[in-house]
């Protein structure tokens, strides 16, 4: 939700993230400066804004994968199906903002003429299909950068800003990376989850039961945000909750 505070000069300050506000910042690239700010719950209430963000992510999903279930939408003959998928994804993001637990962070990067050139969405891990969830795990839901601005560290900076603002909340980060993006995630300190580890395998199988794109097109990856000796891996916490529930 949108929250307000009062500055030392008694001016109202409005942030987008309830618990983890991110001040506006800039990213300098070889193709010009990108201006980054939060995409707020207020923004999500405007159909044109949530549609633009959803389309940005949707097109990134389609054009940066080898998954035929997604690449099929590049075919002009499937345009109506593409619109149906875009509508579903737009509703998905709307629902995400409505159900925000206060830790959802969405950042958008625009160039000098206002084009959306990069965006990231992170939230508390909860998989509605499998029922798995963990309040101390940050899930990188979506990350996209316009082709012209890639190789300028835009994706890394957006993801780090979104995650670092909530380090006091989370101990781990989890994401489902398209296989084409795995090298990028490895460079940024993420680890490929070990399918030979029984606990990790069980969580992966549970999630993939409703996805079906692992391992052909998706790689599950994670990263610890704390080096505490008392750190329990996020997937073990998820399993404990799942088993206690069952």
Secondary structure, DSSP 8 states (H G I E B T S, - for coil): --EEEE-TT--EEEESSSSS----EEEEETTEEEEEEE--HHHHTSHHHHHHHHHHHHHHHHHS---HHHHGGGSGGGHHHHHHHHHHHHHHHHHHHHT--S--EEEEEE-TT--EEEEEEEEEEE-TTT--EEEEEEEEEEEEE-GGGTTSSHHHHHHHHHHHTTTTT-SEEEEEEEGGGHHHHHHTT-EE--TTSHHHHHHHHHHHHHH--BTTTEEEEEEES---TT---HHHHHHHHHHHH-
